[in-house]
Amino acid sequence: MTRPGPSAGAAQCTGWGAGLAALVAVCYYGFLLTGAFAPQLLARPAVGHVPWSFLLGAGLLLLAVLTTGLYVLVSNAADDRAERCA
């Protein structure tokens, strides 16, 4: 008995997942390294009395949520196409 291999949709989702994870990781480590080596940049006020660190941290969280949602959409669309073709 043979097992079917991964579909083309699965390979596409793996590529999307790796790319989105790399994007979030680069942004996160950039934020982390900026805080470690140039904290004065993050301490400056951006809007009123709100520092850049708060805005960039909130943006990083939003980026993670949006990339997760995008991956779910792409993955579900690939699964739906695979079911229609089967």
N, C-alpha and C positions, 0 to 999 in steps of 0.2 A: 504494500500500500504506500503510495507516494503522497507527500504533503505538498500542498501548493505553496509556492514561494511568495515573497512579499510582492504586492502589486506596485504598479507605477505610482499610484496615488500615495501609497505608504512611503515611497522614496521621496516624493514631492513634499510630503508633510515633514519628513525627517529633515530635509533641507531647510524648509521654512522654520522649523523649530530650532535648528542649530543657528540659523542666521539671527532670529529674534533673540535667542538667549545670548548670543555674542554681543548684540547691540545693547542689551540691558547690562551685561557684564562690563563692557567698555565704559558705559556711562557711570555705573556704580563705582568702578575702581578709579575713574577719573575724579569723581566727587570725593572719594576716600583719600586719594593722594593729594588732592588740593587741600583738604582739611588737615592732612598731616604735614605738608611742606609749605603751604602758604595760607595759614588760617586767617591772616589779616584780610585776604580777599573775600572770604566767606563771611567775615564779621561786619563788613561794610553794609550800611543800610541800602536797600534796593528801592523800596517804596515806603515813604514815611519812616517809621522806626522798625520796619520788618527787614531783617538781615537776609543777605543772599543765601545763606545756608538753609534757612527755612523754605524759601521759594524753590531752590534747587532740589532739596529733599522731597518736597511735595511733588515737584515735577517728576522726580525719579519714581515715586510711588505711582503716579498717574501713568508714566511710561510703561511700568511693569503691568498694570491692569490692562492698558490698551493692547500691548503686545500679546498678553494672554488671550484676550478676546479675539484678536485677529487670528491667532493660531487656532482657536476653537472653530472659528468660522471656516477657515481653510480646510481644517481636518474634517469637519462635518460635511463640507461640500465634496471632498474627495471620497468619503465613505458613501455618500449618496450616489455619486457617479459610479462607484464600484458595484453597489447593489443593483443599479439599473442595468449595468452591463452583464451581470451574472445571470 
